[in-house]
């Protein structure tokens, strides 16, 4: 992605259509997303276990 700075990227404010889609899906299923910027960039999606 040209011009993308992972060190200063604000996932909640910026991004292309792909990032907007991921944010929307994360919100829709009640998950959370973390971004780790150590030795590369990792996106971690966390889902709550809703076992009944």
C-alpha positions as CSV (number, residue, x, y, z in Angstrom):
1,X,0.0,0.0,0.0
2,X,1.7,3.2,-1.2
3,X,2.1,5.9,1.5
4,X,1.1,3.7,4.4
5,X,3.0,4.3,7.6
6,X,2.3,1.4,10.0
7,X,4.1,3.1,12.9
8,X,1.6,6.0,12.8
9,X,-1.4,4.4,11.4
10,X,-4.7,5.0,13.3
11,X,-6.9,2.0,12.4
12,X,-10.0,3.8,13.7
13,X,-9.6,6.9,11.5
14,X,-7.7,5.9,8.4
15,X,-7.5,3.3,5.8
16,X,-8.8,2.1,2.5
17,X,-12.0,0.2,1.8
18,X,-10.4,-3.1,3.0
19,X,-9.7,-1.6,6.5
20,X,-13.2,-0.1,6.6
21,X,-14.6,-3.5,5.8
22,X,-12.6,-5.2,8.5
23,X,-13.6,-2.6,11.1
24,X,-17.3,-3.0,10.1
25,X,-17.1,-6.8,10.4
26,X,-15.3,-6.6,13.8
27,X,-18.0,-4.3,15.1
28,X,-20.7,-6.4,13.7
29,X,-19.6,-9.6,15.5
30,X,-18.6,-7.8,18.7
31,X,-14.9,-8.6,18.3
32,X,-12.0,-6.3,19.0
33,X,-8.8,-5.6,17.0
34,X,-5.3,-4.9,18.3
35,X,-2.4,-3.8,16.2
36,X,1.1,-4.8,17.3
37,X,4.0,-3.0,15.8
38,X,7.0,-5.0,17.0
39,X,9.2,-6.6,14.4
40,X,6.6,-6.0,11.7
41,X,2.9,-5.2,11.9
42,X,0.3,-7.7,13.2
43,X,-3.4,-7.4,13.3
44,X,-5.0,-9.5,16.1
45,X,-8.8,-10.1,16.1
46,X,-10.2,-11.2,19.4
47,X,-13.6,-12.9,19.6
48,X,-15.5,-13.5,22.9
49,X,-16.4,-17.1,23.5
50,X,-20.2,-17.2,23.5
51,X,-20.7,-20.8,24.3
52,X,-24.1,-21.4,25.8
